[in-house]
Amino acid sequence: MATTFQRLDNEKFSLFLVQVRDGDDRHQGETFAFLAEDRVRLDADHTAWLGINAQVNGLEGDKVELRQTRDEKLKAFRESVRPARDWVLGQFDYGDERPAQYGLAKMPPLSISGCLDYAQTLFWSNQPERNLDPALPEWLLTSIQAAHQQFVEAIAAYDRVVKDYKDASAERRTLRQETNKRVRALRQYLYVHLGRESHLLADYGF
C-alpha cells in the first residue's frame, strides 16, 4: 500500500523525506533516478524542513516556559500589593471607604487584564498631586512598581514568543504544502518510469 505521506505527522514526515532521499541514493545511475535538479530541490526541502520543524518545536517549549514565568510574575505582583493594602486598611476604621481612594479597597483580580487595570488605577490614585492624607509610603509604592514592571515585561516576552510561534507554524504549514506537492511530482515521475505496482517504489517510501 502506498504511503499517504500527506497525513504523516511532522516528525514522521522528516523521516519520510530521508527515506525518499535514501531511495534515490540507492538507485543512482539507474534510468529512473531523479533528475539532478529534482534531487537538489529534495535535499533543500529536507534541510528547510528540519530547520523550521526544530524552530517551531523550540518556540513551543519557549512558549510554555514564558507563560509559566508570566503567571509567576502575576502572582508576585498581586503579593506585592498586599503590604500596601494592609497598611491602608490599618489607617482607617473597619468599613471606612477611604481605602478605595488609594486604589486598594480590594486585592488585584486573578486575570492578566484585571491586574493591569488594577495597577493603572492604583498608580493614578497615588500620584503626589492627589495629596492623599496620609500618603502611601514611598517604599510600598516602589515595591509594587517594581513587581508591576517585571509583570509587564513577562507579558511582553510571552506575547513575542506567541507571535514568533504562530509565524513559524504558518511558515512550516506552507513549506509542508509545497514539499507535499513536489514529492507528489517525484512519485508521479517514478510511476511513469516504473509503474504503480513496482516493488522498487518501497525503496523510496512510496
C-alpha positions in Angstrom: 0.0 0.0 0.0 1.3 3.4 -0.9 2.4 5.7 1.9 -0.2 8.5 2.5 2.7 10.9 3.2 0.3 13.9 3.3 -1.1 12.6 6.6 2.2 11.9 8.3 2.8 13.9 11.4 5.7 16.4 11.3 8.3 14.1 12.9 7.4 11.2 10.7 7.4 13.4 7.6 11.1 14.3 8.4 11.9 10.5 8.4 9.9 10.0 5.2 11.9 12.7 3.3 15.1 10.8 4.4 13.6 7.6 3.0 12.9 9.3 -0.3 16.5 10.6 -0.5 17.9 7.2 0.5 15.9 5.5 -2.2 17.3 7.9 -4.8 20.8 7.2 -3.4 20.2 3.5 -3.7 19.3 3.8 -7.4 21.7 6.4 -8.6 22.8 5.6 -12.1 19.5 3.9 -12.9 17.5 5.3 -15.8 14.7 6.2 -13.4 16.8 8.0 -10.8 15.6 11.5 -10.0 16.8 14.3 -12.3 19.6 16.3 -10.9 17.5 19.5 -10.3 14.8 17.4 -8.6 17.4 15.8 -6.3 18.8 19.2 -5.4 15.3 20.5 -4.6 14.6 17.4 -2.5 17.8 18.0 -0.5 16.9 21.6 0.0 13.4 20.7 1.1 14.7 18.3 3.7 17.2 20.8 5.1 14.5 23.5 5.2 12.0 21.2 6.8 14.4 20.1 9.6 15.2 23.8 10.3 11.6 25.0 10.5 10.4 22.0 12.4 13.2 22.5 15.0 12.3 26.2 15.2 8.6 25.5 15.9 9.4 22.9 18.5 11.8 25.2 20.2 9.4 28.1 20.2 6.7 25.8 21.6 9.0 25.0 24.5 9.8 28.7 25.0 6.1 29.5 25.0 5.4 27.0 27.8 8.3 28.4 29.8 7.5 32.1 29.3 3.8 31.5 30.1 4.8 30.0 33.4 7.1 33.0 34.1 4.3 35.4 33.2 1.9 33.6 35.6 4.5 33.7 38.3 5.1 37.4 37.8 1.3 38.0 38.0 1.3 36.2 41.4 4.3 38.2 42.5 2.5 41.5 41.6 -0.6 40.5 43.5 1.5 39.7 46.5 3.4 43.0 46.2 0.1 44.8 46.7 -0.8 43.0 50.0 1.6 45.0 52.3 0.3 48.3 50.9 -3.3 47.3 51.3 -2.7 46.1 54.8 -1.1 49.5 55.6 -4.0 51.4 54.1 -6.6 49.3 56.0 -4.7 49.9 59.2 -5.1 53.7 58.8 -8.8 53.7 58.9 -11.6 52.1 60.9 -13.3 49.0 59.6 -15.9 49.9 57.0 -14.3 53.2 56.1 -14.5 53.8 52.3 -11.2 55.8 52.1 -9.0 52.8 51.2 -10.7 53.0 47.8 -9.1 56.4 47.3 -5.7 54.6 47.2 -7.0 52.0 44.7 -6.5 49.4 47.5 -10.1 48.6 48.5 -9.6 45.1 47.2 -6.8 42.8 46.2 -5.9 42.6 42.4 -8.0 40.2 40.4 -6.6 36.9 39.1 -6.8 37.8 35.4 -4.0 39.4 33.5 -6.1 42.2 32.1 -7.7 42.7 35.5 -4.2 43.1 37.2 -3.1 45.6 34.5 -6.2 47.7 35.0 -5.8 47.5 38.8 -2.2 48.7 38.6 -3.2 51.6 36.4 -5.9 52.7 38.9 -3.5 52.2 41.9 -0.7 54.3 40.3 -3.1 57.0 39.3 -4.7 57.1 42.8 -1.3 57.5 44.5 0.1 60.4 42.4 1.6 63.1 44.7 -0.7 65.8 43.3 -3.7 64.0 44.7 -2.4 64.8 48.2 -3.8 61.7 50.0 -3.6 62.0 53.7 -1.8 60.0 54.9 0.2 59.3 51.7 1.1 55.8 50.9 4.7 55.3 52.0 7.1 55.5 49.0 8.8 52.2 49.7 5.5 50.4 49.4 4.7 52.1 46.1 8.2 51.4 44.8 7.9 47.7 45.6 4.6 47.5 43.7 6.0 49.4 40.7 9.0 47.0 40.5 6.8 44.0 40.6 4.5 45.5 38.0 7.4 46.3 35.7 8.5 42.7 35.9 5.0 41.5 35.2 4.6 43.8 32.2 8.0 42.6 30.8 6.9 39.0 31.3 3.7 39.6 29.4 5.6 41.2 26.5 8.1 38.3 26.4 5.3 35.8 26.2 3.4 37.7 23.6 6.5 38.0 21.4 7.2 34.2 21.6 3.5 33.5 20.8 3.8 35.7 17.7 7.0 34.0 16.7 5.5 30.6 17.2 2.4 31.5 15.1 4.6 32.9 12.3 6.9 29.9 12.3 4.0 27.5 12.4 2.5 29.2 9.4 5.8 29.0 7.6 6.0 25.3 8.4 2.5 24.7 7.0 3.4 26.5 3.8 6.6 24.5 3.4 4.8 21.3 4.1 2.2 22.1 1.4 4.9 23.0 -1.1 7.0 19.9 -0.2 4.0 17.6 -0.5 3.4 19.0 -3.9 7.0 18.4 -5.0 7.1 14.9 -3.5 3.8 14.0 -5.3 5.6 15.1 -8.6 8.5 12.8 -7.7 6.2 9.9 -7.0 4.4 10.5 -10.3 7.8 10.6 -12.0 8.6 7.1 -10.6 5.1 5.9 -11.6 5.8 6.8 -15.2 9.2 5.1 -15.2 8.5 2.1 -13.0 4.7 1.6 -13.0 2.5 1.9 -10.0 3.0 -1.7 -8.9 6.8 -1.8 -8.9 8.3 -3.2 -5.7 11.1 -0.6 -6.2 8.7 2.1 -5.0 9.1 0.8 -1.5 12.7 1.8 -1.5 11.5 5.4 -1.7 8.9 5.0 0.9 6.0 5.1 -1.6 
